[in-house]
Amino acid sequence: FYRGKVKVMETPVVVRSVLDAPDRKAALFQFEVDAKDFQPGLYTCQVNVIDAAAGKFVFPRLAMLVR
């Protein structure tokens, strides 16, 4: 999680080796973060997805507003 260009939180690495949703060719994961760790404001959540077998990577981002 970033606030502006400053990283404010990083979750542990999640390693997936199977496709949980083969129809979508997707590995599923979820994590929880404690809301008290976030001050009110706009954050960017970036998920780093690395496919070592295919040699590909993506870094999707989504905005999160904490009130």
Backbone as a printed PyTorch tensor [residue, N CA C, xyz], in Angstrom:
tensor([[[  0.8430,  -1.1730,   0.0000],
         [  0.0000,   0.0000,   0.0000],
         [  0.8860,   1.2320,   0.0000]],

        [[  0.5330,   2.1610,  -0.8660],
         [  1.2720,   3.4160,  -0.9850],
         [  0.3440,   4.5800,  -0.6880]],

        [[  0.9130,   5.5970,  -0.0870],
         [  0.2260,   6.8750,   0.0710],
         [  1.0970,   7.8820,  -0.6490]],

        [[  0.6280,   8.2750,  -1.8260],
         [  1.4990,   9.0540,  -2.6980],
         [  2.6000,   8.1330,  -3.2040]],

        [[  3.8440,   8.5350,  -3.0350],
         [  4.9740,   7.7010,  -3.4560],
         [  5.6060,   6.9530,  -2.2920]],

        [[  4.9980,   7.0580,  -1.0980],
         [  5.5680,   6.4530,   0.1010],
         [  4.8730,   5.1240,   0.4000]],

        [[  5.6650,   4.0510,   0.5060],
         [  5.1090,   2.7520,   0.8770],
         [  4.7780,   2.7830,   2.3680]],

        [[  3.5210,   2.4940,   2.7170],
         [  3.1160,   2.5430,   4.1190],
         [  2.8610,   1.1580,   4.7010]],

        [[  2.6940,   0.1600,   3.8450],
         [  2.4800,  -1.1930,   4.3460],
         [  2.7990,  -2.1940,   3.2500]],

        [[  3.3610,  -3.3260,   3.6770],
         [  3.6330,  -4.4150,   2.7480],
         [  3.1940,  -5.7050,   3.4150]],

        [[  2.4470,  -6.5260,   2.7030],
         [  1.9880,  -7.7990,   3.2570],
         [  3.0300,  -8.8780,   2.9790]],

        [[  2.9620,  -9.9910,   3.6870],
         [  3.8770, -11.0970,   3.3740],
         [  3.6230, -11.6210,   1.9530]],

        [[  4.6290, -12.2410,   1.3760],
         [  4.5240, -12.8260,   0.0450],
         [  3.5430, -13.9900,   0.0720]],

        [[  2.6970, -14.0630,  -0.9420],
         [  1.7670, -15.1850,  -1.1030],
         [  2.2450, -15.9840,  -2.3060]],

        [[  2.5620, -17.2580,  -2.0990],
         [  3.0340, -18.1100,  -3.1830],
         [  1.9040, -19.0500,  -3.5810]],

        [[  1.5670, -19.0390,  -4.8470],
         [  0.5140, -19.9200,  -5.3810],
         [  1.1360, -20.7640,  -6.4790]],

        [[  0.8860, -22.0720,  -6.4510],
         [  1.4630, -22.9490,  -7.4710],
         [  0.3930, -23.7050,  -8.2590]],

        [[ -0.8780, -23.4450,  -7.9570],
         [ -1.9690, -24.0940,  -8.6860],
         [ -2.9810, -23.0360,  -9.1170]],

        [[ -3.7390, -23.3640, -10.1480],
         [ -4.8180, -22.4860, -10.5910],
         [ -6.0880, -22.8830,  -9.8480]],

        [[ -6.5920, -21.9750,  -9.0240],
         [ -7.8130, -22.2370,  -8.2600],
         [ -9.0590, -22.0580,  -9.1180]],

        [[ -8.9520, -21.2630, -10.1540],
         [-10.0560, -21.0120, -11.0780],
         [ -9.5450, -21.2860, -12.4920]],

        [[ -9.4270, -22.5700, -12.8610],
         [ -8.8340, -22.9000, -14.1570],
         [ -9.5980, -22.3360, -15.3530]],

        [[-10.8990, -22.1340, -15.1980],
         [-11.6750, -21.5620, -16.3010],
         [-11.2340, -20.1360, -16.6240]],

        [[-10.6770, -19.4420, -15.6170],
         [-10.1680, -18.0740, -15.8050],
         [ -8.6520, -18.0370, -15.8710]],

        [[ -8.0280, -19.2260, -15.7380],
         [ -6.5650, -19.3320, -15.6690],
         [ -6.0400, -18.4300, -14.5630]],

        [[ -6.6580, -18.5580, -13.3600],
         [ -6.3420, -17.6540, -12.2500],
         [ -6.0120, -18.4070, -10.9750]],

        [[ -5.0500, -17.8710, -10.2580],
         [ -4.7520, -18.3230,  -8.9040],
         [ -5.3770, -17.2960,  -7.9640]],

        [[ -6.1460, -17.7590,  -7.0050],
         [ -6.8570, -16.8590,  -6.1060],
         [ -6.0840, -16.6700,  -4.8080]],

        [[ -6.1980, -15.4860,  -4.2470],
         [ -5.5990, -15.2110,  -2.9430],
         [ -6.4030, -14.1090,  -2.2810]],

        [[ -6.2830, -14.0290,  -0.9720],
         [ -6.8770, -12.9140,  -0.2510],
         [ -6.0310, -12.6460,   0.9740]],

        [[ -6.1130, -11.4300,   1.4520],
         [ -5.3880, -11.0590,   2.6630],
         [ -6.2070, -10.0310,   3.4110]],

        [[ -5.9120,  -9.8960,   4.6800],
         [ -6.5950,  -8.9170,   5.5180],
         [ -5.5670,  -7.9610,   6.0910]],

        [[ -5.9570,  -6.7030,   6.1600],
         [ -5.1170,  -5.6930,   6.7990],
         [ -5.9600,  -4.9980,   7.8550]],

        [[ -5.3200,  -4.5720,   8.9100],
         [ -6.0150,  -3.9230,  10.0120],
         [ -6.2730,  -2.4600,   9.6610]],

        [[ -7.5150,  -2.0480,   9.7040],
         [ -7.8870,  -0.6760,   9.3340],
         [ -7.2000,   0.3650,  10.2090]],

        [[ -6.8690,   0.0150,  11.4380],
         [ -6.2290,   1.0000,  12.3210],
         [ -4.8240,   1.3710,  11.8580]],

        [[ -4.2600,   0.5890,  10.9280],
         [ -2.9340,   0.8930,  10.4040],
         [ -2.9560,   1.9850,   9.3350]],

        [[ -4.1620,   2.4390,   8.9590],
         [ -4.2990,   3.4330,   7.9040],
         [ -4.8960,   4.7210,   8.4560]],

        [[ -4.2170,   5.8360,   8.1950],
         [ -4.7620,   7.1460,   8.5030],
         [ -5.7350,   7.5100,   7.3750]],

        [[ -6.7080,   8.3760,   7.6380],
         [ -7.6160,   8.7900,   6.5620],
         [ -6.8370,   9.3690,   5.3770]],

        [[ -7.2680,   8.9990,   4.1790],
         [ -6.6280,   9.5160,   2.9790],
         [ -6.7360,   8.5340,   1.8290]],

        [[ -6.1000,   8.8710,   0.7300],
         [ -6.1270,   8.0690,  -0.4880],
         [ -4.8730,   7.2030,  -0.5510]],

        [[ -5.0620,   5.9270,  -0.8270],
         [ -3.9740,   4.9640,  -0.9150],
         [ -4.0480,   4.2470,  -2.2590]],

        [[ -2.9270,   3.6910,  -2.6710],
         [ -2.8740,   2.8360,  -3.8410],
         [ -2.4370,   1.4590,  -3.3780]],

        [[ -3.2190,   0.4480,  -3.7270],
         [ -2.8570,  -0.9340,  -3.4320],
         [ -2.2580,  -1.5160,  -4.7030]],

        [[ -1.0320,  -1.9520,  -4.6270],
         [ -0.3560,  -2.5580,  -5.7770],
         [ -0.1020,  -4.0190,  -5.4690]],

        [[ -0.5000,  -4.8860,  -6.3770],
         [ -0.2690,  -6.3230,  -6.2380],
         [  0.7620,  -6.7220,  -7.2870]],

        [[  1.8880,  -7.2560,  -6.8360],
         [  2.9380,  -7.6920,  -7.7530],
         [  2.7060,  -9.1600,  -8.0800]],

        [[  2.4110,  -9.4590,  -9.3340],
         [  2.1570, -10.8240,  -9.7740],
         [  3.3110, -11.2600, -10.6640]],

        [[  4.0030, -12.3150, -10.2290],
         [  5.1690, -12.7970, -10.9560],
         [  4.9240, -14.2500, -11.3520]],

        [[  4.9370, -14.5100, -12.6400],
         [  4.7920, -15.8660, -13.1660],
         [  6.1710, -16.3190, -13.6130]],

        [[  6.8850, -17.0000, -12.7130],
         [  8.2560, -17.4070, -12.9960],
         [  8.3180, -18.4110, -14.1420]],

        [[  7.3260, -19.2910, -14.2340],
         [  7.3220, -20.3120, -15.2840],
         [  7.2020, -19.6730, -16.6710]],

        [[  6.3570, -18.6720, -16.7910],
         [  6.1480, -18.0070, -18.0780],
         [  7.1060, -16.8390, -18.2980]],

        [[  7.8020, -16.4310, -17.2300],
         [  8.7060, -15.2950, -17.3410],
         [  7.9740, -13.9790, -17.5370]],

        [[  6.7790, -13.8560, -16.9250],
         [  5.9640, -12.6460, -17.0690],
         [  5.6510, -12.0530, -15.6970]],

        [[  5.3520, -10.7630, -15.6850],
         [  4.9670, -10.1050, -14.4460],
         [  4.0330,  -8.9390, -14.7630]],

        [[  3.1640,  -8.6320, -13.8050],
         [  2.2640,  -7.4820, -13.9040],
         [  2.1590,  -6.8500, -12.5230]],

        [[  1.7770,  -5.5860, -12.4880],
         [  1.6560,  -4.8510, -11.2350],
         [  0.3360,  -4.0840, -11.2070]],

        [[ -0.8000,  -4.7970, -11.1430],
         [ -2.0790,  -4.0770, -11.1150],
         [ -2.2000,  -3.2250,  -9.8510]],

        [[ -2.9070,  -2.1060,  -9.9840],
         [ -3.0990,  -1.1810,  -8.8590],
         [ -4.5730,  -0.8180,  -8.7440]],

        [[ -4.9930,  -0.5350,  -7.5230],
         [ -6.3250,  -0.0130,  -7.3120],
         [ -6.2760,   1.0300,  -6.2200]],

        [[ -7.1930,   1.9870,  -6.3220],
         [ -7.2450,   3.0870,  -5.3530],
         [ -8.1180,   2.6840,  -4.1740]],

        [[ -7.7560,   3.1640,  -2.9840],
         [ -8.5120,   2.8870,  -1.7730],
         [ -8.5940,   4.1890,  -0.9620]],

        [[ -9.8040,   4.5800,  -0.6330],
         [-10.0070,   5.7880,   0.1630],
         [-10.3830,   5.3870,   1.5810]],

        [[ -9.6210,   5.8650,   2.5480],
         [ -9.9100,   5.6190,   3.9620],
         [-10.4870,   6.8900,   4.5370]],

        [[-11.6600,   6.7740,   5.1240],
         [-12.3010,   7.9440,   5.7220],
         [-12.1750,   7.9330,   7.2140]]])
